Amino acid sequence: MMKKSLLIVSALLFSSSCMAEQWYVDGGLGFISMDGGGDKISPTNLYVRGGYNINSTFDVGIESSVTVSPDQIAIVPGVDVDLDIDIGTIYIRAGMPVGENTRIYGQIGSSNTTFTASAGSVSVSDDESDTMLGFGADIGLSDSLYLALNYSQYYSDQGDTITGINVGIGTRF
């Protein structure tokens, strides 16, 4: 399901029939948090997001968030485990302008989250998919540049929740 949806959104995003002034791309830091069972994991990620404005209200896009600074826990003295959370998301957003070049939005999508724990040469990963919910704002810095602020819940199941706050710079073209 995730792969088919990703292909559909990618085809829409990269089709030649889209008008150029409708595209956007942004990227920056993602502050990811996983809460579960009393433990909290907080790696720092880099994210990139791109999409297409269907009209003044709706847009579709894809996002990738990759850990650049893993969180670490010590399982025994002298043995640290690096914890990474990488996320891929497809989404649709509905928003409205709140000023010149500034827009607020809510979003819903499908995310695939990969949680990886590694120590030395041993690595264990787990992939999960879930519905992503979030909200954010694109705050205009000029006609084409904006400050991108976003909060998303990427995964929630049986007490485990993965959320992220993304802060970046974007452009419309």
Secondary structure, DSSP 8 states (H G I E B T S, - for coil): -HHHHHHHHHHHHT-TTS-GGGEEEEEEEEEEEEEETTEEE--EEEEEEEEEESSSSEEEEEEEEEEEE-EEEEEETTEEEEEEEEEEEEEEEEEEEEETTEEEEEEEEEEEEEEEEEETTEEEEEEEEEEEEEEEEEEESSSSEEEEEEEEEEEEETTEEEEEEEEEEEEE-
